[in-house]
Amino acid sequence: MTPEDIQAAMTTLAELIGHTVARELRGDVQRLLVPAENDVLEGIEDIATYLTLSPAHVARHLGSTIPARKVGRSWLASKAALTAWLAGRDP
């Protein structure tokens, strides 16, 4: 094999690996976008318990620092989003 043949084979292999990884990542992203049924916490008390913080502290920071949404009179938060937030990643 010539160096050009080796380079071509490496490029083909890299493209194949890239496509496989991209396909797997798309599956991961899809799983993240569709929350599990038990992923949603409802209410300040549940969110505070999950974060092991006081309800008063959670109430002060919901929607601004703590990732959550107010739906009607209730606050909803995803466990996945809270875990990502705790780890310092964008939810």
N, C-alpha and C positions, 0 to 999 in steps of 0.2 A: 504494500500500500504506500502511496505517495503521501507526503504531508497534506496535499490538497484533499485527497480522499479522506484522510483522518479528520481534517477540519470540517468537511461536508458531513461526515457521519456524526461528529460531535454537535454540529448545528442542528441536524435532524433530531438527534436524541434530546437536545435541549428544548426544541419546539414540542416534542411529544410529552416530555416531562412537564413543560409549562402548561400545555392543554389539560393534562390530567390534574395538575394542582388547581388550575382555574376551575375545572368542573367540580372538584371537591369543595373548593371555597364557596362556589355558588350554592352548593347544598348547605354549607354551614350558615351562610348569610340567610338563606330561606328559613332555616330552623330558628335563627335569632329573630327574624321578623314576625314569626307566628308564635306568640307566647303560649306556653303550656297552660292548661286550665288552672293549675294550682300556682301559677307564677304571679298572679295579681293579688296584691294586698289591698284591702279596703279599710279605710279609716285611719285616723291618727294613731290610735292605740295599737293596731296591728303593725303599722309601719315603725312605730317607736319600739315595739317589742322585737321586731326583726333586726333593727339597728342597735338594739340595747342602749337606747337613749331615752330620756324622759319625754313624755308626750308634750310638755310645754316647749322643750327645746326643738322638737320636731315641728311643732306648729309654727314656731317662729321662722323656720327655714324651708318649709315646704314650698315647692314651686320656684324658689330662687336658688338656693344652694342644693337642696335635696331634690332629686328628680322625681316629680310627681305631677299629676294632673287633677284639677278639681272638676268633678262631673256632678252637676246639681249641687247638693250640699255635702257630698262625700269626696274625700281625697283618695285617689287610686295611685298605686305605685307598683312597678314591675320589680320582682326580686332580681331579675337579671340586670336591670338598669341600676338598681341600688348596689348590687355587687360590683358592677363596673365602676360606679361612682366611688365606692369605698377603695377600690384598687387604683384610683386616680386616672381612670380612662373615661372618655366620653361615653355616656350611655347610648 
